[in-house]
Amino acid sequence: MSSSLHANLWQCNTLEKARQYLAGSRDSPLILQNYISDTYTSSSQYIDSFNPQTGALYAKVPLSTPQDVDHAVLSAEKAFKSWSKTTRIERSKYLQKISRLVEENRELFAVWESIDQGKTLERARTEVDRAVSNFSYFSTYILHEGSSVRLIDGVALTYEHRSPAGVFALISPWNMPLYLLTWKIAPCLAFGCTAVAKPSEVTSMTAFLLAEVIRQAELPAGVLNIVLGNGATTGSALVKHPRVKGISFTGGTATGIQIRRDTAGDIYKHLSLELGGKNPTLVFDDVDMQKAVATAAMAAFENQGEICLCGSRIYVQATIYEEFIQQFTSFVGEHYKIREKVGAVVSLQHYQKIQSYLLLAEKEGGTFHLGSIPPESPNKGYWIEPTILTGISIDSRVMMEEIFGPVVTIAPFQNEEEAIELANDNPNGLASVLLTRDGARMRRVGERIEAGLIWVNCWLVRELGTPFGGMKNSGTGREGGSYSRDVFTNLRTLHLPSV
């Protein structure tokens, strides 16, 4: 083990053990560290990290300085010289080893993800499994890559050649910390790049634990560096660093806009930005009501609504509108209870943001079919009940802006054209859910919704080779399989004469 802290954490692979450990260290928060060039480093400044389920301070996260970032970037640049020349088979073996180590410590990662982010343990386990899949998938993908060769008859043979782009900044959000961070790390390393990864300062624990897995996997020093800190200081220094060749970012739209501004003069930098969503769920009157209600509820309230792909705007055909509201409210009340299926929201700041939208909904005359306005001062954790609203104007901020919590609005539509218009009436275009049994409608409507991902009669089903990303203000670029290869490699075409 690298430190006594890691040694202690590695023993806390059940909620009971972790809670006992935290109770014993209540007067001494856990001190996390950066991981740079295979070495754990401390910081001169720290950010307080709170347990969302209790509201108690439990860890301190380094506020990495521009000097820390520079150290990490230069370490990654040094490692790139050799890592970029390793064979695919060698890189594959490292990724497979990392995948196995995360899988072997599944419960450990799930326990600390639940404590750190507020999500339920069941949800955390699902996301650890997806992190395992990220490394496993890209470890095999690179062994079966194809390329294009073209013949100009009698003149030349042309072929495409790809090479690793360089050092990448990998910046992930707080809602699915381990899963989304590994979604970036796995392809970055697989395609021969090196990286400086920065998780959200709100949820840094599983990234800290992942560093120990990287060390145990004996990944060469500097190939993956993890720096902790906030966006304004640490993230900004990382994005602006002249030796960073690309940025893969998942997070808020405002931050994505700032990244584009900060890199406007750096044309060479590859950018992949997966930003916010305010996603529609369209429910037509030919659905199997029981299945439609369950799917819409899952899309609205999984991970307490803190998934960028959640369907937080539900539009229901008028002929079944009242029936849907009744059954949906009953289903959510029975199946999505806080502290059981629904966890705490991630932070006090986010709690207050969600509360402000619910106060606005009340002021604008919205009807609360389920849930209520949470108290201004939360008691023992940041808990917000699943909330179902109707009577909200389609141009209300409640309807138009990403709340990112356990809050859903429901409104009626008359026909397909109106449904499409309502779905597209938003500056975001990340995802959508379409619920209908009409096969022709699936295409007619699905192909006109302005969103990068559209689920028909299902939600959150993914094959890792499919393109992931959104339209409009929901970002630029796609990741997954060959689309991730486009992000992390440079493409050149060679022309060889026939004679």
N, C-alpha and C positions, 0 to 999 in steps of 0.2 A: 504494500500500500504506500501511497505517496505521502500521506500525512495521517495524524491521529484522527482528524475529522473524517477523512474517507474511511478509515478503519471502523470508526463508530457508525457512520451512515450505512456501511455495507452490512452491518448486523441488523439494521432496522428494516427488515423486509416484510413486516406486517404492520398494519395500522396501529395495533396495540403497542408494539415495540417502538414505533416512531413517536407515538404520543407520549409514551413513558420517557423516552429520551428527551423530547422537547420539554416535558414538565421538569425534568431534572436540570435542564439548562436554561430555565426561564429567565434567570438574571444574567445570562451570558449568551446572547444570540450567536447562531452559527455564522462563522466568518468565511465566506466563499472566496475563491481565488481565480485569477486568470490562468490560462494554460497556454504558454508560449514556448515553442521549440522544445517540447517534451519536458517542460519545467513549470511548476506551479509558482506563480508570483503574486505578491501582495500589493496593496494599493495604499496610498496616503489618504484617500477619501473613500467614503462608503455611502451607499443608499440603503435606507431602511426597507426591509421586505416583510410584509405582514401575511399572516395566515388568514385567507378569506373566510374560512369557516368559523373562526373565533375572533378575528379582528386583532389578535395579539402579534406584537413584533416577534419574529422568530429567526430572522437572518439579516445579515448585512452583505450587500452586494458591492463589489468594487466599482467606483466611478472612474473608469479607465481614462487616462489623459491622452492628449495627442501624442505624447512621447511613448506611452504604452502601445498605442495603435501603430506608431511608426516601427517600434521594435517587432511587433507581430507581423507587419507587412514585409519588413525586410527579411524576417525569418522564413516567411512563405516564399518570398522571391528566391532566396538562396536554395530552398528545398526544391523549387520548381525545376531547376536546371537538371536535376537527376530524376525526379519523379516523372517529369514529362517524357522521359526516355524509357521508362519501365515498360515491359510488355503488358499486353492486356491480361494475360494469364496471371501475371504477378499482381496486378492491381485487383483482379477478381478475387484472388486468394485473401488479400487483406480485407476486402469488403465482406467476404463470406465469414471471416473470423470475427469481424465487428458484429455482423448480424447474429452469429451464434452467441456471442457474449451478452448482447442485449437480450436475446431470447432467454438465456440461462438466468438472467437477473430480471425477468419480466415483472415479478411482483414488487421488487425493490423500486424499479422505475415507476410502476403504477402508483405505489403508495406515496412517493414523494411528489409525483405529478398531481395527485389528488390534493395533497396538503398545500402545495405551492400555488395551484391554479384555482382550487375551489370545486373542481368537477368531482363527480362521484367516482368511486373506485372502479366500478364497472366500466364507466366511460373511459377512464384512464387506461385500463387494461386493453381496451380496443385500440387506443392510439399507440400504445407500446407495440402491439402486434403490427400495426401499420408501419411503424418505424423499422421493425425487423424486416418487413416486406420491402421497404425502400432500398435497404442495403442488398438484400437478396436479389431483387429484380435487376438492379443495375450491375450487380456482379456477374450476372449471366448475359445481360443484354450486350455488353461490350465484346463478348466472345462470338457474337453472331452478327456483327455489323455488316452492312452491305454498302457498296459505292456504285457510282455510275460511270460507265465507260461508253464513249460514242466514237464512231468511225466516220470520218469525212472521206468518202470513197476516193482512194488513190492519192490523197493529200496528207492526212494526218490522223493519228489516234489521240483522242482527248480523254482524260480521266480526272475525277475529282479526288482531291487529297485534303484530309482534315488534320489539323494539329491543335493541341491544347492552347487556349487563348492566354493563359497566364494566371496571375493571382486574382482571386475573386473575393469580394465582400459578400457574405451571406447573412442577411438580416431577417430575422423571423419574429412573429408577433407573440402575444401572450395567451392567445386562446387555445392553441393546440401546440404547446411549446416543443415537445420532443418530436412529434410527428412532422411538423412543418420544417423544423430545423434539419432533420435527417432527409427530408424530401429535397433539400438543397445540397447537403453535404455529399450524399451518395453519388449523384450524377457528376458533381464537380470533381470528386476524386476519381471516379470511374473513367472520365474522359481525359484524365491526365493533368488537371489543374490542381493548384494548391489554394488554400483558403484561409481567410480570417473570418470566423463566424461570430456574430453578435446576437444573442437572444434578447428578448425584452428584459429590461431591468426589473419588471414586475414579476417575471417567472423565469428565474435563472437556474433553479436547482437541478433540473434534469440535464441541462447543458453541462453543469459542473460535474455531475455523475458520468455523463457521456465522455468527458475528458479522461476519466480514469479507465473507461473501456478502451479508448484510443491508446492509452499508455499500455494497457495489458495486451492489446493486439500488436504491439511493437511497430506501429506505423512510424515510418522514418520521421525524425525530428523536423518540425516546421511545415510538414505537409498540411496538417490541420491545426490551427491555432484558435483558441476561444477567448475572446475578450468580453468582459461584462461591463455594463454601463448604460447610460441613457442615450437618447437620440441626439439631443442638443450638443453634447460634448463628444461622446465616444462615437456614435453613429455618424455624425457630421464629419469628424476627422477621418473616419474610415472611407466614407463615400468620396471625399475630396482628395484622398491621397493619390498623388500622381502615378504611383507604381501599381495601383489597383487597376486591372484591365477590364473588370466587369463587375456588375452588381446584380444580385438576385435578391429582391425585396418582396416580402409579403407584409402588408399592414394597411394603415389608413391612407385614404386618398390625399389628404393634405400633406402627409409625409412624402408620398410618391411624387407630388408636384414639386416639393422642395428638392428632392433628389434630382429631378429633371433640371431644375434651375441650377443646382450646384454642379452638374456635369455638362451643362450646355456647351461649354468650351472644350470638353474632352470627347471629341467625336469618336475616338478610338474605343471608348468604353462600351462594352456590351451591357444592355439594360433589359432586365426582365422584371416587370412590376405587376404584382398581383394585389389589387387594391380592394376597396370596399364594395359591398353589395347591398341592395335593397330589393330582394328577389320576390317575384310574384309566384303565387300558386293559383292556377286556373282550374276551377272545378265545374265541369259541365254536367248537365242534368241526366246524362246516360250512365253515370258512374254506378258502381257497386258502392252504396253509401258507406257501409261498414269499412270497406277497404280504403275508400277515399278519406274518411275521417282519420283512420289510423296513420295513413301516409302523410296527410297534411299536418297532423299533430307532431309526428316525428320530425318533419322538416322544420317545424316552427320552434320546438322546445328542446331538441337534443342539445346536450352540453349547455343547458339553460339559455339557449338562443345565441350563444357566443361562438357561432360558426359563420364565416363569411358567406356560406352557401345556404343558410337558413331561409326558408320561405316565410318572410314576415309580413307580406301583403297577400292576403287570401281574397280572391275574387270568385264569387259563386253565382252560377246562373240563377236568375230570379225565380224560376219555377221551383227550385229546391232550396232557396236561400234560408227560409225560416227553419226548415227541417234540418239543414246542415248545421246551423248555429246551435240548435238544441242538442243534437247528437255530438257535435264537436265539443261543446262546453262540458257535457256529461263525461265524455271520454277523457278529456284532459284532466278534469277534476279527479277522476278515478285513477288514472295511470301516471300522471306527472305531478307527484307530490314532492315538495321541497324536503331535503335531507334523505330522500329515497331515490327517486329518478332524477331529480333536479338538484344541482349543487348550488353553492354560493357563487355570486358574481365575483369577478377577480379582485376588485379593489374598492376602497372607499370612494375614490374619484369616479370610478365607473358606476358604482351604486348611485351616486348623486346625479350623474348624467341621466341614467334611466329614470330616476325619480322625477327629474325636471320634465321629461317628456310626458310622464303620466300626469303631472300637475297641469301641463298644457292641454292634454286630452280632456281632463275634467273641466278646465276653463272653457274649452271650445264645445262643451256639451256632449262629449262622447259617452257612450253607455258601457259600463264595466260589467260584462257578463260573468267574468271570473277575475279574481285578483283585486287589488286595491292599491292606493298610493302608500308606499312603504314609509315608515317614520323617518323624520329628518336625521335623527341620530340612531343608527343601527345598534342593536344590543347583541353582543356576542356573535359577530359575524355579519357578512354582507348578503343577507338572504332576501330574495324578492320572489314572491309567488308568481306562477304563470298567470299572465294577464291577457284577456280576450276583450277587444274593443270593437264596437260598431258605432255608426253615426259620425265617423270622422270624415271631414271634407277631403276630397281627393288631392287638393293642393295644400293641405295642412303639412306642417313640418313633421308631425307624427307619422304621416303617410309617406312623405318624400325622403326623409333623412334616415340614415342607418342608426338604429337605436342599439343594436347588438346586445340584446338581452331577451329575457323571457316574455316578450310582448308581441302580440300579433293583432293586426287589424283585419276586419272582414267587411267586404262591400259587395253589392250585387252588380251583375251585368246582364244585358238582355240577349246578346247574340255574339257570334264569333268576332265580328268586326270590332265591337265594343270591347270585348275581352282582350284582343290584341292591342287595341289603342291604350287601354288601361295598363296592360303589362309593360308596354314600351314608354309609358309616360313617367320616366324617371331618368335622371342623368347617369345612373349606373346601369351596367349590363353584364353582370357576372353569371347568374344562373337563373333557372326557372323550373317550375314543376307543372306539368300538364297532366290533368286527370280526366280521362275519357276512355270509352271503350270503342269509339269510332276510329277505325284504322285510317281512313282517309283524312279525318280531322287531325290525327296525330301529325301528319305531314303538313297539311294546309296551315295549321296554326304553329306547329313547332318550327317550321322553316322561316316563319316571319317574326318570331320573337327575337328581340335584339339582346341576345345573351350568348355567352361563350359556351355554356353548358346547359343542356335542357334534359330533364328527366321526365319520362312518360310513365305514369303509374308506378313510380319508384322514386327513391331519393338516395343520394350519396353512394350510388353504385359506381365503382370506378375500376377500369383496367389501366394499369400504370403506363401503358404506351400511348393512351389517348391524349390529345392536347388539352391542357388545363390552363385556363385564363379567361379573361372577360373582354367585353366590348365597352365602348364609350369611356366613362370615367372609372371603370373597373380595372383599368390597367392596359398594359401593352406587352406583347410577347406571349409565348406559350411554353409550357414545360411538360415533360413526360416523354419517355422513349426517345425517338429521333428529334423531337422538339427540344428536349433538354440538350441533346447533342448540338443543336443549332446555337443554343445559348453559350455553351462552354467551349466551343471550338471555332477556329478560323478555317474558312474554306478557300482553297485555291484550286484553279483548274490548270493542269499541265497539258500542253499540246506537243505531241511527238510526231515528227515528220515520217511519212511512209517510206521515204527513200533517203 
